[in-house]
Amino acid sequence: MTIVVLTTFITGVFASTSASQVLNVFVTNFPKTHVGQDPTSLVTLRCGFLSTVALDLFCTRSHSDGTLPENFTVPTGTVLVVTDIDWSATFSCCANSTVSIYLRLRQYQHNHSSLVYISSAVADANGFAFKDEHLTTGFVVSSGATPQAIAPDSLNAMLYGYLVNTG
């Protein structure tokens, strides 16, 4: 029944339209990935503490073709929309208890910071905790912002998202 209704709809709406125009409507109106973005805009970042600056996270971008990761900053004229986060950490203070990490964005030029993410998990007997989270709306990282974390001594985080042009 569904196929008949869809066929009738398509035939009625596009009866006087060429096949290439019909294909163009479907290609341009359906998302190319599960988040509606072109695959080239997707970003996978591996982040950890930067040893020279307290709280700052150092992130490298992973590439789909397996080339070496590169240091990542949000390019000028774009923003990064973070949609998912996986993190793991060791908390020497907190075996078998609930522990939290906090991510914020720091704008050094204006001396501002914004809290964008809080997450908690229960550490095991060795103080190890992890979490995989899909963010309903995500958060935006602007060009020039530095991600920071308030967390234990060791933190590994994977940030997933996509770049959007702002111009």
DSSP file (Angstrom, degrees, kcal/mol; ACC not computed):
  #  RESIDUE AA STRUCTURE BP1 BP2  ACC     N-H-->O    O-->H-N    N-H-->O    O-->H-N    TCO  KAPPA ALPHA  PHI   PSI    X-CA   Y-CA   Z-CA
    1    1 A M     >        0   0    0      0, 0.0     4,-2.4     0, 0.0     5,-0.2   0.000 360.0 360.0 360.0 -44.6    0.0    0.0    0.0
    2    2 A T  H  >  +     0   0    0      1,-0.2     4,-2.8     2,-0.2     5,-0.2   0.901 360.0  50.1 -60.6 -41.8    2.8    2.4    0.9
    3    3 A I  H  > S+     0   0    0      1,-0.2     4,-2.8     2,-0.2    -1,-0.2   0.895 110.2  50.4 -64.3 -40.4    4.6    1.9   -2.4
    4    4 A V  H  > S+     0   0    0      2,-0.2     4,-2.5     1,-0.2    -2,-0.2   0.926 113.0  45.6 -63.5 -44.7    1.4    2.5   -4.3
    5    5 A V  H  X S+     0   0    0     -4,-2.4     4,-2.6     2,-0.2    -2,-0.2   0.927 115.0  47.3 -65.3 -45.0    0.7    5.7   -2.4
    6    6 A L  H  X S+     0   0    0     -4,-2.8     4,-2.9     2,-0.2     5,-0.2   0.917 113.4  48.3 -62.3 -43.7    4.3    6.9   -2.8
    7    7 A T  H  X S+     0   0    0     -4,-2.8     4,-3.0     2,-0.2     5,-0.2   0.914 112.0  49.1 -62.8 -43.1    4.3    6.0   -6.5
    8    8 A T  H  X S+     0   0    0     -4,-2.5     4,-2.7    -5,-0.2     5,-0.2   0.919 113.0  48.0 -62.3 -43.6    1.0    7.8   -7.1
    9    9 A F  H  X S+     0   0    0     -4,-2.6     4,-2.9     2,-0.2     5,-0.3   0.950 114.7  44.5 -61.1 -50.5    2.4   10.9   -5.2
   10   10 A I  H  X S+     0   0    0     -4,-2.9     4,-2.6     1,-0.2    -2,-0.2   0.920 115.3  48.1 -62.2 -44.4    5.6   11.0   -7.2
   11   11 A T  H  < S+     0   0    0     -4,-3.0     4,-0.4    -5,-0.2    -1,-0.2   0.916 115.6  44.5 -63.7 -43.3    3.8   10.4  -10.5
   12   12 A G  H  < S+     0   0    0     -4,-2.7     3,-0.5    -5,-0.2    -2,-0.2   0.912 119.1  40.7 -68.1 -43.1    1.3   13.1   -9.8
   13   13 A V  H  < S+     0   0    0     -4,-2.9     3,-0.3    -5,-0.2    -2,-0.2   0.884 126.7  32.4 -73.6 -38.5    3.7   15.7   -8.5
   14   14 A F  S >< S+     0   0    0     -4,-2.6     3,-1.6    -5,-0.3    -1,-0.2   0.103  78.6 118.7-109.3  22.4    6.4   15.1  -11.0
   15   15 A A  T 3  S+     0   0    0     -3,-0.5    -1,-0.2    -4,-0.4    -2,-0.1   0.856  87.6  34.6 -58.3 -36.9    4.4   14.1  -14.1
   16   16 A S  T 3  S+     0   0    0     -3,-0.3     2,-0.4    -4,-0.2    -1,-0.3   0.258 102.6  97.5-101.8  13.2    5.7   17.0  -16.1
   17   17 A T  S <  S-     0   0    0     -3,-1.6    -3,-0.1     1,-0.1     5,-0.0  -0.806  75.6-114.5-106.3 142.7    9.2   17.0  -14.6
   18   18 A S     >  -     0   0    0     -2,-0.4     4,-2.0     1,-0.1     3,-0.2  -0.283  26.9-112.9 -70.3 159.6   12.3   15.3  -16.1
   19   19 A A  H  > S+     0   0    0      1,-0.2     4,-2.5     2,-0.2     5,-0.2   0.861 116.8  54.5 -60.9 -38.1   13.9   12.4  -14.4
   20   20 A S  H  > S+     0   0    0      1,-0.2     4,-2.1     2,-0.2    -1,-0.2   0.862 107.5  50.1 -67.5 -33.9   17.1   14.4  -13.6
   21   21 A Q  H  > S+     0   0    0     -3,-0.2     4,-2.0     2,-0.2    -1,-0.2   0.895 110.6  49.7 -69.5 -39.0   15.0   17.1  -11.9
   22   22 A V  H  X S+     0   0    0     -4,-2.0     4,-2.0     2,-0.2    -2,-0.2   0.939 112.0  48.0 -62.6 -47.0   13.2   14.4   -9.8
   23   23 A L  H  X S+     0   0    0     -4,-2.5     4,-2.7     1,-0.2     5,-0.2   0.898 109.6  53.5 -60.9 -41.2   16.6   12.9   -8.8
   24   24 A N  H  X S+     0   0    0     -4,-2.1     4,-2.5     1,-0.2    -1,-0.2   0.888 106.3  52.6 -62.3 -39.8   17.9   16.3   -7.9
   25   25 A V  H  X S+     0   0    0     -4,-2.0     4,-1.3     1,-0.2    -1,-0.2   0.932 113.6  43.3 -60.9 -46.3   15.0   17.0   -5.6
   26   26 A F  H  X S+     0   0    0     -4,-2.0     4,-0.9     2,-0.2    -2,-0.2   0.903 115.2  47.9 -69.1 -40.8   15.6   13.8   -3.8
   27   27 A V  H  < S+     0   0    0     -4,-2.7     3,-0.3     1,-0.2    -2,-0.2   0.901 115.8  43.3 -67.2 -41.6   19.4   14.1   -3.6
   28   28 A T  H  < S+     0   0    0     -4,-2.5    -1,-0.2    -5,-0.2    -2,-0.2   0.701 115.5  48.3 -80.6 -17.9   19.3   17.7   -2.3
   29   29 A N  H  < S+     0   0    0     -4,-1.3    -1,-0.2    -5,-0.2    -2,-0.2   0.527  98.5  74.1-100.7  -6.2   16.5   17.2    0.2
   30   30 A F  S  < S-     0   0    0     -4,-0.9     0, 0.0    -3,-0.3     0, 0.0  -0.891  88.2-108.6-108.1 139.2   17.8   14.1    1.9
   31   31 A P        -     0   0    0      0, 0.0     6,-0.1     0, 0.0    -2,-0.1  -0.251  13.7-144.2 -63.8 150.2   20.7   14.3    4.4
   32   32 A K  S    S+     0   0    0     -4,-0.1     2,-0.3     3,-0.0     6,-0.1   0.712  83.4  21.9 -88.5 -22.5   24.0   12.8    3.3
   33   33 A T  S >  S-     0   0    0      5,-0.1     3,-1.9     6,-0.0     5,-0.0  -0.800  96.6 -90.5-131.9 177.4   24.9   11.5    6.8
   34   34 A H  T 3  S+     0   0    0      1,-0.3    -2,-0.0    -2,-0.3     0, 0.0   0.679 128.8  46.7 -64.8 -17.1   22.9   10.6    9.9
   35   35 A V  T 3  S-     0   0    0      2,-0.2    -1,-0.3   126,-0.1     3,-0.1   0.226 119.5-108.1-107.1  12.3   23.4   14.2   11.1
   36   36 A G  S <  S+     0   0    0     -3,-1.9     2,-0.3     1,-0.2    -2,-0.1   0.733  79.0 122.6  73.7  23.3   22.4   15.8    7.8
   37   37 A Q  S    S-     0   0    0     -6,-0.1    -1,-0.2   127,-0.0    -2,-0.2  -0.817  71.0 -99.1-118.2 156.1   25.9   16.9    6.9
   38   38 A D    >   -     0   0    0     -2,-0.3     3,-2.2     1,-0.1     4,-0.5  -0.504  38.2-119.9 -65.6 138.9   28.2   16.3    4.0
   39   39 A P  G >  S+     0   0    0      0, 0.0     3,-1.1     0, 0.0    -1,-0.1   0.794 110.7  63.1 -54.7 -29.7   30.8   13.6    5.0
   40   40 A T  G 3  S+     0   0    0      1,-0.2    -2,-0.0   122,-0.0   123,-0.0   0.686  97.6  57.2 -71.2 -15.8   33.7   16.0    4.5
   41   41 A S  G <  S+     0   0    0     -3,-2.2   122,-2.3   121,-0.1    -1,-0.2   0.584  81.6 108.6 -89.5  -9.8   32.4   18.2    7.3
   42   42 A L  E <   -A  162   0A   0     -3,-1.1     2,-0.4    -4,-0.5   120,-0.3  -0.419  52.9-161.8 -70.0 142.8   32.5   15.5    9.9
   43   43 A V  E     -A  161   0A   0    118,-3.0   118,-2.2    -2,-0.1     2,-0.5  -0.989  14.6-170.9-131.0 133.3   35.2   15.8   12.5
   44   44 A T  E     -AB 160  62A   0     18,-0.5    18,-2.8    -2,-0.4     2,-0.4  -0.991  16.0-173.6-121.4 120.8   36.6   13.2   14.9
   45   45 A L  E     -AB 159  61A   0    114,-3.0   114,-2.3    -2,-0.5     2,-0.5  -0.929  18.1-156.0-118.9 137.7   38.9   14.6   17.6
   46   46 A R  E     -AB 158  60A   0     14,-2.6    14,-2.3    -2,-0.4     2,-0.4  -0.962  25.8-173.2-107.5 124.2   41.1   12.9   20.2
   47   47 A C  E     +AB 157  59A   0    110,-3.5   110,-2.6    -2,-0.5     2,-0.3  -0.912  15.7 155.2-125.7 145.5   41.8   15.1   23.1
   48   48 A G  E     -AB 156  58A   0     10,-1.8    10,-3.7    -2,-0.4   108,-0.1  -0.916  51.0 -61.4-151.4 176.1   43.9   15.0   26.2
   49   49 A F  E     - B   0  57A   0    106,-0.5     2,-0.6    -2,-0.3     8,-0.2  -0.366  43.6-128.7 -67.4 142.3   45.6   17.4   28.6
   50   50 A L    >   -     0   0    0      6,-2.6     3,-0.8     3,-0.4     6,-0.2  -0.826  15.4-145.8 -88.2 122.2   48.2   19.8   27.2
   51   51 A S  T 3  S+     0   0    0     -2,-0.6    -1,-0.1     1,-0.2     3,-0.1   0.724  92.1  50.4 -66.8 -21.8   51.2   19.4   29.5
   52   52 A T  T 3  S+     0   0    0      1,-0.2     2,-0.5     2,-0.0    -1,-0.2   0.692 109.7  46.5 -92.4 -18.6   52.3   23.0   29.3
   53   53 A V  S X  S-     0   0    0     -3,-0.8     3,-0.8     3,-0.2    -3,-0.4  -0.972  86.3-120.7-130.3 119.6   49.0   24.8   30.1
   54   54 A A  T 3  S+     0   0    0     -2,-0.5     2,-0.4     1,-0.2     3,-0.1  -0.289  92.6   1.4 -58.7 136.5   46.8   23.7   33.0
   55   55 A L  T 3  S+     0   0    0      1,-0.2    94,-2.4    -5,-0.1    -1,-0.2  -0.004  95.9 126.7  77.3 -26.7   43.3   22.7   32.0
   56   56 A D  B <   -F  148   0B   0     -3,-0.8    -6,-2.6    -2,-0.4     2,-0.4  -0.357  52.5-139.9 -65.4 138.6   43.8   23.1   28.2
   57   57 A L  E     -B   49   0A   0     90,-2.9     2,-0.6    -8,-0.2    -8,-0.2  -0.833   4.7-147.3 -98.1 137.5   42.9   20.2   26.1
   58   58 A F  E     -B   48   0A   0    -10,-3.7   -10,-1.8    -2,-0.4     2,-0.4  -0.919  21.7-167.7-102.7 122.3   45.1   19.3   23.1
   59   59 A C  E     -B   47   0A   0     -2,-0.6    13,-2.4    13,-0.4     2,-0.4  -0.911  12.2-166.4-119.4 139.5   43.1   17.8   20.3
   60   60 A T  E     -BC  46  71A   0    -14,-2.3   -14,-2.6    -2,-0.4     2,-0.5  -0.949  22.1-126.8-119.3 145.1   44.2   16.0   17.1
   61   61 A R  E     -BC  45  70A   0      9,-3.2     9,-1.4    -2,-0.4     2,-0.3  -0.774  17.1-144.0 -93.5 129.2   41.9   15.4   14.2
   62   62 A S  E     -B   44   0A   0    -18,-2.8   -18,-0.5    -2,-0.5     2,-0.3  -0.710  15.4-141.2 -88.7 142.9   41.6   11.8   12.9
   63   63 A H    >   -     0   0    0      4,-0.6     3,-1.5    -2,-0.3   -20,-0.1  -0.823  12.6-132.2-109.4 146.5   41.2   11.3    9.1
   64   64 A S  T 3  S+     0   0    0     -2,-0.3    -1,-0.1     1,-0.3    -2,-0.0   0.715 105.8  57.0 -68.3 -21.2   39.0    8.8    7.4
   65   65 A D  T 3  S-     0   0    0      2,-0.0    -1,-0.3     1,-0.0    -3,-0.0   0.395 115.6-111.1 -93.0   5.2   41.8    7.7    5.0
   66   66 A G    <   +     0   0    0     -3,-1.5    -2,-0.1     1,-0.2    -4,-0.0   0.501  64.7 149.9  84.1   3.2   44.1    6.8    7.9
   67   67 A T        -     0   0    0      1,-0.2    -4,-0.6    -5,-0.0    -1,-0.2  -0.250  61.3 -72.1 -65.3 162.3   46.6    9.6    7.4
   68   68 A L        -     0   0    0      1,-0.1    -1,-0.2    -6,-0.1    -7,-0.1  -0.201  56.0-104.6 -57.4 141.4   48.4   10.9   10.5
   69   69 A P        -     0   0    0      0, 0.0     2,-0.3     0, 0.0    -7,-0.2  -0.278  36.9-150.1 -61.9 153.3   46.3   12.9   12.9
   70   70 A E  E     -C   61   0A   0     -9,-1.4    -9,-3.2    -3,-0.1    -3,-0.0  -0.927  25.6 -92.5-126.0 152.4   46.9   16.6   12.9
   71   71 A N  E     -C   60   0A   0     -2,-0.3     2,-0.5   -11,-0.2   -11,-0.2  -0.354  50.0-143.0 -58.5 141.1   46.6   19.3   15.6
   72   72 A F        +     0   0    0    -13,-2.4   -13,-0.4     2,-0.0     2,-0.3  -0.937  31.7 160.1-122.4 132.5   43.2   20.8   15.4
   73   73 A T        -     0   0    0     -2,-0.5    70,-0.1    73,-0.0    73,-0.1  -0.972  52.4 -96.2-133.6 149.6   41.8   24.3   15.8
   74   74 A V        -     0   0    0     -2,-0.3    70,-0.4    71,-0.3     3,-0.1  -0.497  48.6-117.1 -65.9 123.4   38.4   25.4   14.5
   75   75 A P    >   -     0   0    0      0, 0.0     3,-1.6     0, 0.0    68,-0.2  -0.278  32.7 -95.5 -62.9 146.5   39.1   27.1   11.2
   76   76 A T  T 3  S+     0   0    0      1,-0.3     3,-0.1    66,-0.1    68,-0.0  -0.353 112.7  30.7 -58.0 137.9   38.3   30.8   10.8
   77   77 A G  T 3  S+     0   0    0      1,-0.3    89,-3.0    -3,-0.1    90,-0.7   0.502 111.8  77.8  88.0   4.8   34.8   31.3    9.3
   78   78 A T  E <   -D  165   0A   0     -3,-1.6    65,-0.7    87,-0.3     2,-0.3  -0.897  60.7-148.7-135.6 166.5   33.5   28.0   10.7
   79   79 A V  E     -DE 164 142A   0     85,-2.0    85,-2.4    -2,-0.3     2,-0.6  -0.960  19.0-129.3-129.1 153.2   32.1   26.6   14.0
   80   80 A L  E     -DE 163 141A   0     61,-2.7    61,-2.9    -2,-0.3     2,-0.7  -0.913  14.2-155.7-102.4 123.4   32.4   23.0   15.3
   81   81 A V  E     -DE 162 140A   0     81,-3.0    81,-1.8    -2,-0.6     2,-0.5  -0.894  11.3-151.7 -97.7 113.5   29.1   21.5   16.4
   82   82 A V  E     +DE 161 139A   0     57,-3.1    57,-1.4    -2,-0.7    79,-0.3  -0.768  24.1 167.0 -89.4 123.2   30.0   18.7   18.9
   83   83 A T  E     +     0   0A   0     77,-2.8    52,-2.8    -2,-0.5     2,-0.3   0.645  60.5  26.1-110.2 -21.7   27.3   16.0   18.9
   84   84 A D  E     -DE 160 134A   0     76,-1.8    76,-2.5    50,-0.2     2,-0.4  -0.994  56.8-167.6-146.3 148.8   28.9   13.1   20.8
   85   85 A I  E     -DE 159 133A   0     48,-2.5    48,-3.3    -2,-0.3     2,-0.4  -0.996   4.0-173.8-139.9 133.2   31.6   12.6   23.5
   86   86 A D  E     +DE 158 132A   0     72,-2.3    72,-3.1    -2,-0.4     2,-0.3  -0.993  20.0 173.3-117.8 132.3   33.4    9.5   24.7
   87   87 A W  E     -DE 157 131A   0     44,-2.8    44,-2.4    -2,-0.4     2,-0.3  -0.985  16.4-177.0-140.1 153.2   35.7   10.0   27.7
   88   88 A S  E     +DE 156 130A   0     68,-2.4    68,-2.7    -2,-0.3     2,-0.3  -0.989  12.5 165.8-143.6 148.8   37.7    7.9   30.1
   89   89 A A  E     -DE 155 129A   0     40,-2.5    40,-2.6    -2,-0.3     2,-0.5  -0.990  32.0-125.7-158.3 157.5   39.8    8.9   33.1
   90   90 A T  E     -DE 154 128A   0     64,-1.1    64,-0.8    -2,-0.3     2,-0.6  -0.959  19.2-166.7-111.6 126.7   41.5    7.5   36.2
   91   91 A F    >   -     0   0    0     36,-3.5     3,-1.0    -2,-0.5    -2,-0.0  -0.909   6.3-173.5-114.5 100.7   40.5    9.1   39.5
   92   92 A S  T 3  S+     0   0    0     -2,-0.6     3,-0.3     1,-0.2    -1,-0.1   0.743  85.7  50.8 -67.2 -21.5   43.0    8.1   42.2
   93   93 A C  T 3  S+     0   0    0      1,-0.2    -1,-0.2    34,-0.1    34,-0.1   0.667 108.8  48.5 -84.8 -17.1   40.9    9.8   44.8
   94   94 A C    X   +     0   0    0     -3,-1.0     3,-1.5    33,-0.1    29,-0.4  -0.157  58.9 166.6-132.5  40.7   37.6    8.2   44.0
   95   95 A A  T 3  S+     0   0    0     -3,-0.3    30,-0.2     1,-0.3    29,-0.1  -0.316  79.9   5.4 -58.1 138.0   37.5    4.4   43.6
   96   96 A N  T 3  S+     0   0    0     28,-1.5     2,-0.3    27,-0.4    -1,-0.3   0.742 112.7 100.3  60.7  28.3   33.9    3.1   43.6
   97   97 A S  S <  S-     0   0    0     -3,-1.5    26,-2.7    27,-0.2     2,-0.3  -0.908  81.8 -86.3-136.5 167.5   32.3    6.5   43.8
   98   98 A T  E     -G  122   0B   0     -2,-0.3     2,-0.3    24,-0.2    24,-0.2  -0.572  46.3-175.7 -75.9 130.7   30.7    9.0   41.4
   99   99 A V  E     -G  121   0B   0     22,-3.2    22,-2.2    -2,-0.3     2,-0.3  -0.886   6.7-153.6-125.8 157.1   33.1   11.2   39.6
  100  100 A S  E     -G  120   0B   0     -2,-0.3     2,-0.3    20,-0.2    20,-0.2  -0.936   7.5-159.1-132.7 152.2   32.6   14.1   37.2
  101  101 A I  E     -G  119   0B   0     18,-2.5    18,-2.2    -2,-0.3     2,-0.4  -0.948  10.4-156.3-124.1 153.1   34.3   16.0   34.4
  102  102 A Y  E     -GH 118 150B   0     48,-1.8    48,-2.7    -2,-0.3     2,-0.4  -0.996   2.2-161.7-129.4 130.3   33.6   19.5   33.2
  103  103 A L  E     +GH 117 149B   0     14,-2.7    13,-2.5    -2,-0.4    14,-1.6  -0.939  15.9 170.9-111.4 136.5   34.4   20.9   29.8
  104  104 A R  E     -GH 115 148B   0     44,-2.3    44,-2.9    -2,-0.4     2,-0.5  -0.941  29.9-124.6-137.4 162.4   34.5   24.6   29.1
  105  105 A L  E     -GH 114 147B   0      9,-2.6     9,-2.1    -2,-0.3     2,-0.5  -0.930  23.7-157.4-110.0 129.3   35.5   26.8   26.3
  106  106 A R  E     -GH 113 146B   0     40,-2.9    40,-2.9    -2,-0.5     2,-0.7  -0.911  10.0-163.5-111.5 130.4   38.1   29.5   27.0
  107  107 A Q  E >>> -G  112   0B   0      5,-3.0     5,-1.9    -2,-0.5     4,-0.9  -0.890   8.2-175.7-109.2  97.3   38.5   32.6   24.9
  108  108 A Y  T 345S+     0   0    0     -2,-0.7     3,-0.3    36,-0.4    -1,-0.2   0.849  77.1  63.9 -64.0 -35.3   41.9   33.9   25.9
  109  109 A Q  T 345S+     0   0    0     35,-0.3    -1,-0.2     1,-0.2    -2,-0.0   0.865 119.5  24.1 -58.2 -37.3   41.7   37.1   23.8
  110  110 A H  T <45S-     0   0    0     -3,-0.6    -1,-0.2     2,-0.1    -2,-0.2   0.378 105.5-121.3-110.0   2.2   38.8   38.3   25.9
  111  111 A N  T  <5 +     0   0    0     -4,-0.9     2,-0.3    -3,-0.3    -3,-0.2   0.894  66.4 136.4  57.4  44.1   39.5   36.3   29.1
  112  112 A H  E   < -G  107   0B   0     -5,-1.9    -5,-3.0     2,-0.0     2,-0.3  -0.839  32.8-172.8-115.6 154.6   36.1   34.6   29.0
  113  113 A S  E     -G  106   0B   0     -2,-0.3     2,-0.4    -7,-0.2    -7,-0.2  -0.990   5.2-161.0-145.9 149.7   35.1   31.0   29.6
  114  114 A S  E     -G  105   0B   0     -9,-2.1    -9,-2.6    -2,-0.3     2,-0.5  -0.995  19.7-130.5-131.8 130.6   31.8   29.1   29.2
  115  115 A L  E     +G  104   0B   0     -2,-0.4   -11,-0.3   -11,-0.2     3,-0.1  -0.683  34.8 163.4 -76.6 126.0   30.8   25.8   30.7
  116  116 A V  E     +     0   0B   0    -13,-2.5     2,-0.3    -2,-0.5   -12,-0.2   0.538  56.2  27.2-121.7 -12.3   29.4   23.6   27.9
  117  117 A Y  E     -G  103   0B   0    -14,-1.6   -14,-2.7     2,-0.0     2,-0.4  -0.964  48.0-179.0-158.6 133.2   29.4   20.0   29.2
  118  118 A I  E     +G  102   0B   0     -2,-0.3     2,-0.3   -16,-0.2   -16,-0.2  -0.999  14.7 173.4-130.7 135.4   29.2   18.1   32.5
  119  119 A S  E     -G  101   0B   0    -18,-2.2   -18,-2.5    -2,-0.4     2,-0.3  -0.999   9.7-167.1-144.0 145.0   29.3   14.4   32.8
  120  120 A S  E     +G  100   0B   0     -2,-0.3     2,-0.3   -20,-0.2   -20,-0.2  -0.952   9.9 167.0-131.4 151.1   29.5   11.9   35.7
  121  121 A A  E     -G   99   0B   0    -22,-2.2   -22,-3.2    -2,-0.3     2,-0.6  -0.967  39.2-102.0-152.9 163.0   30.2    8.2   36.0
  122  122 A V  E     -G   98   0B   0     -2,-0.3     8,-0.3   -24,-0.2   -24,-0.2  -0.817  35.9-135.7 -93.3 124.4   30.9    5.7   38.7
  123  123 A A        -     0   0    0    -26,-2.7   -27,-0.4    -2,-0.6     6,-0.2  -0.497  18.5-125.8 -76.5 146.4   34.6    4.8   39.0
  124  124 A D    >   -     0   0    0      4,-2.6     3,-2.0    -2,-0.2   -28,-1.5  -0.072  43.3 -77.5 -78.8-171.8   35.5    1.1   39.4
  125  125 A A  T 3  S+     0   0    0      1,-0.3   -30,-0.1   -30,-0.2    -1,-0.1   0.725 134.4  51.2 -62.8 -21.9   37.7   -0.3   42.2
  126  126 A N  T 3  S-     0   0    0      2,-0.1    -1,-0.3   -32,-0.1     3,-0.1   0.412 120.9-106.7 -93.9   1.2   40.8    1.0   40.4
  127  127 A G  S <  S+     0   0    0     -3,-2.0   -36,-3.5     1,-0.3     2,-0.4   0.571  73.2 142.1  85.7   9.9   39.4    4.5   40.0
  128  128 A F  E     +E   90   0A   0    -38,-0.2    -4,-2.6   -36,-0.1     2,-0.3  -0.714  22.1 172.4 -89.3 132.8   38.7    4.1   36.3
  129  129 A A  E     +E   89   0A   0    -40,-2.6   -40,-2.5    -2,-0.4     2,-0.3  -0.972   5.2 175.6-136.7 152.1   35.6    5.7   34.8
  130  130 A F  E     -E   88   0A   0     -2,-0.3     2,-0.3    -8,-0.3   -42,-0.2  -0.981   6.9-171.9-151.4 161.6   34.2    6.1   31.3
  131  131 A K  E     -E   87   0A   0    -44,-2.4   -44,-2.8    -2,-0.3     2,-0.5  -0.974  12.2-159.0-156.0 142.5   31.2    7.4   29.5
  132  132 A D  E     -E   86   0A   0     -2,-0.3     2,-0.4   -46,-0.2   -46,-0.2  -0.993  26.5-179.4-121.0 119.6   29.9    7.5   25.9
  133  133 A E  E     -E   85   0A   0    -48,-3.3   -48,-2.5    -2,-0.5     2,-0.6  -0.972  26.4-154.6-131.8 136.4   27.3   10.2   25.4
  134  134 A H  E     -E   84   0A   0     -2,-0.4     2,-0.5   -50,-0.2   -50,-0.2  -0.928  26.1-140.0-100.1 122.2   25.1   11.3   22.5
  135  135 A L  E     -     0   0A   0    -52,-2.8     4,-0.1    -2,-0.6    -2,-0.0  -0.721   0.3-145.9 -89.1 127.0   24.2   15.0   23.0
  136  136 A T  E    S+     0   0A   0     -2,-0.5    -1,-0.2     1,-0.2   -53,-0.0   0.928  96.7   4.2 -58.5 -49.7   20.7   15.9   22.0
  137  137 A T  E    S-     0   0A   0      1,-0.1    -1,-0.2    -3,-0.1    -2,-0.1   0.599  96.7-153.4-111.2 -16.8   21.5   19.4   20.8
  138  138 A G  E     -     0   0A   0    -55,-0.2     2,-0.3   -57,-0.1   -55,-0.2  -0.189  17.8 -92.8  74.5-171.0   25.3   19.4   21.2
  139  139 A F  E     -E   82   0A   0    -57,-1.4   -57,-3.1    -4,-0.1     2,-0.4  -0.969  26.8-120.5-143.0 160.1   27.4   22.5   21.7
  140  140 A V  E     -E   81   0A   0     -2,-0.3     2,-0.5   -59,-0.2   -59,-0.2  -0.836  13.4-161.2-108.5 135.4   29.2   24.9   19.4
  141  141 A V  E     -E   80   0A   0    -61,-2.9   -61,-2.7    -2,-0.4     2,-0.1  -0.970  17.5-150.7-114.1 118.3   32.9   25.6   19.5
  142  142 A S  E >   -E   79   0A   0     -2,-0.5     3,-1.9   -63,-0.2   -68,-0.3  -0.444  31.1 -85.9 -85.4 159.8   33.9   28.9   17.8
  143  143 A S  T 3  S+     0   0    0    -65,-0.7    -1,-0.1     1,-0.3     3,-0.1  -0.425 117.5  28.2 -59.9 135.0   37.1   29.7   16.0
  144  144 A G  T 3  S+     0   0    0    -70,-0.4   -36,-0.4     1,-0.3     2,-0.3   0.293  91.4 122.5  93.0  -9.6   39.6   31.0   18.6
  145  145 A A    <   -     0   0    0     -3,-1.9    -1,-0.3   -38,-0.1   -71,-0.3  -0.668  50.7-148.6 -87.3 141.9   38.1   29.0   21.5
  146  146 A T  E     - H   0 106B   0    -40,-2.9   -40,-2.9    -2,-0.3     2,-0.2  -0.941  14.5-131.0-109.7 123.0   40.3   26.6   23.5
  147  147 A P  E     - H   0 105B   0      0, 0.0   -90,-2.9     0, 0.0     2,-0.3  -0.526  29.4-175.4 -71.8 139.2   38.6   23.6   25.0
  148  148 A Q  E     -FH  56 104B   0    -44,-2.9   -44,-2.3   -92,-0.3     2,-0.4  -0.931  10.0-153.2-131.3 156.1   39.5   23.0   28.7
  149  149 A A  E     - H   0 103B   0    -94,-2.4     2,-0.7    -2,-0.3   -46,-0.2  -0.994  13.2-155.5-133.6 138.3   38.6   20.3   31.1
  150  150 A I  E     + H   0 102B   0    -48,-2.7   -48,-1.8    -2,-0.4    -2,-0.0  -0.945  56.3 114.5-106.1 107.7   38.3   20.1   34.9
  151  151 A A        -     0   0    0     -2,-0.7   -50,-0.1     1,-0.2     4,-0.1  -0.840  65.1 -63.3-158.8-176.1   39.0   16.5   35.5
  152  152 A P        -     0   0    0      0, 0.0    -1,-0.2     0, 0.0   -61,-0.1   0.082  66.0 -76.3 -74.2-169.5   41.5   14.1   37.1
  153  153 A D  S    S+     0   0    0    -63,-0.4     2,-0.5     1,-0.2  -104,-0.1   0.844 118.5  39.0 -60.7 -37.7   45.2   13.6   36.3
  154  154 A S  E     + D   0  90A   0    -64,-0.8   -64,-1.1  -106,-0.1     2,-0.4  -0.965  66.4 165.3-122.6 124.9   44.5   11.5   33.2
  155  155 A L  E     - D   0  89A   0     -2,-0.5  -106,-0.5   -66,-0.2     2,-0.4  -0.993  11.7-176.1-138.0 129.3   41.7   12.2   30.7
  156  156 A N  E     +AD  48  88A   0    -68,-2.7   -68,-2.4    -2,-0.4     2,-0.4  -0.996  14.6 177.9-121.2 130.1   41.2   10.9   27.2
  157  157 A A  E     -AD  47  87A   0   -110,-2.6  -110,-3.5    -2,-0.4     2,-0.5  -0.989  21.1-156.7-135.3 142.3   38.2   12.2   25.3
  158  158 A M  E     -AD  46  86A   0    -72,-3.1   -72,-2.3    -2,-0.4     2,-0.5  -0.983  14.6-164.7-114.1 124.3   36.9   11.7   21.8
  159  159 A L  E     -AD  45  85A   0   -114,-2.3  -114,-3.0    -2,-0.5     2,-0.4  -0.932   3.9-168.8-110.7 133.0   34.8   14.5   20.4
  160  160 A Y  E     +AD  44  84A   0    -76,-2.5   -77,-2.8    -2,-0.5   -76,-1.8  -0.956  30.2 102.7-121.7 138.6   32.6   13.9   17.4
  161  161 A G  E     -AD  43  82A   0   -118,-2.2  -118,-3.0    -2,-0.4     2,-0.3  -0.913  53.0 -92.4-177.7-153.7   30.8   16.5   15.3
  162  162 A Y  E     -AD  42  81A   0    -81,-1.8   -81,-3.0  -120,-0.3     2,-0.3  -0.992  24.7-115.1-151.1 154.4   30.8   18.6   12.2
  163  163 A L  E     - D   0  80A   0   -122,-2.3     2,-0.4    -2,-0.3   -83,-0.2  -0.709  25.9-167.0 -91.5 140.8   32.0   21.9   10.8
  164  164 A V  E     - D   0  79A   0    -85,-2.4   -85,-2.0    -2,-0.3     2,-0.2  -0.996  22.8-121.3-128.3 133.1   29.5   24.6    9.7
  165  165 A N  E     - D   0  78A   0     -2,-0.4   -87,-0.3   -87,-0.2   -88,-0.1  -0.517  17.9-166.3 -70.4 137.9   30.4   27.7    7.7
  166  166 A T              0   0    0    -89,-3.0   -88,-0.2    -2,-0.2    -1,-0.1   0.496 360.0 360.0-101.9  -6.0   29.4   30.9    9.5
  167  167 A G              0   0    0    -90,-0.7    -1,-0.1     0, 0.0   -89,-0.1   0.444 360.0 360.0 -97.4 360.0   29.8   33.2    6.5
